[in-house]
Amino acid sequence: MRKRIKRLIAGILVVAILSTISVSIPVFADNSSASERAVNHVPGYYACMAYDVNIRSGPGTGYSVIGTLNFGDTVYVTWCKHGWAKIASGQYVSSQYLSEVIL
């Protein structure tokens, strides 16, 4: 229960911080998918914007689930391709659930 409360507070803090930052949204003239555009300034820190997002052993739904991210969890993304973000631990997360954290 305490862990959930801590995650909830962390998520609220991330949202509060992100809501105070002015970010311009780039316009894409190419045919990039929405999930590829979600992570567009790699490498960098990204916050998870959903609950129970699967962390996978490889870049695709055919790879095994080895963990989960929850709203407000922060990860360091090293690269992104075809809608999959490789995080610093060498695992993968769908980029559609990530939002860049501006430090």
N, C-alpha and C positions, 0 to 999 in steps of 0.2 A: 504494500500500500504506500509506503514512504517513497519507494522508487517511482511509482506512478505520479505522486504529487511533485516530486523533484522534476520529472520529465515535463509535467504540465507547466510548472513554473518556468522551466527553461524555454519551453515553447512559447509561452506568453512573452517572455523577455525578448526572444528572437523576433517575434512579430512586432513588438513595441519598437525595437531598434530599427527593424527594416522599414517600418511605417514612417519613421522620421527622416529617412534618407531619400533624397530626390534622385531618381535614376531615369535616364532617357532610354527608351526602348528603340533599338535599331530597327530599321525597315529593311527587309530582305528581298532582293530582287531575284534571287535564285530559287531553286525548287527544293530548298531544305525543308525537312519535315518539322513539325512543331516540337517534337522531342529533341531533335538536333539543335534547334534554336534555344531550347530551354537552358542548355549549358553551352554558352557561346564565348566565354572568356577563360577557358581552361589554360593552364592549371590554376587552381584557386580553391577557396573554401566555399562550400555550398551547404545550405540548410535543407533538410527534408521537409516537404510541405504536405505530407500525408502520414497516415498511421499504417503500421504493418507493411512497410515496403520491403520486398524481398531483396536480400543481398545474395548474389549468386556466384558460383565458382567460375563462370564464364559469361560472355556477352550474349545472352539469349535465354529464352524461357525453357529451352531444352536442358540447361545446366541445372545442377542441384542447388537447392536453397540451403545456405549455410548460416543464415542469420536474418535479422530484420532491422530496419530503421523506423523510428517513430517521429512524429511531428516535432520539429525543433532540433533533432539530432543534427550535428554538423560533421561533414566529412571533407577530406581534401581530395579533390579530383585531379588526376594526372593527365587524362585525355578523354575525349569523347568521340565516338564514331557510331553511326547507324542507330542512334538513340540509346546507346549504352555508355555509361560513365565508368571508367576504371578508377577505383578509389585507391588511396595510398597503401592499403593492406594487400593490394593485388586482386581484389574481388570486384564485382560489378553490380551496378545499380541502374535501373531504367532512369534515364536523364529527365523524363517528363515530370518526375516527382521532386526535382531539385531546383533550388533557386540560389543564385549567387549571393554570397554575403559580402557586402562592401565594407572593408575595414578602414 
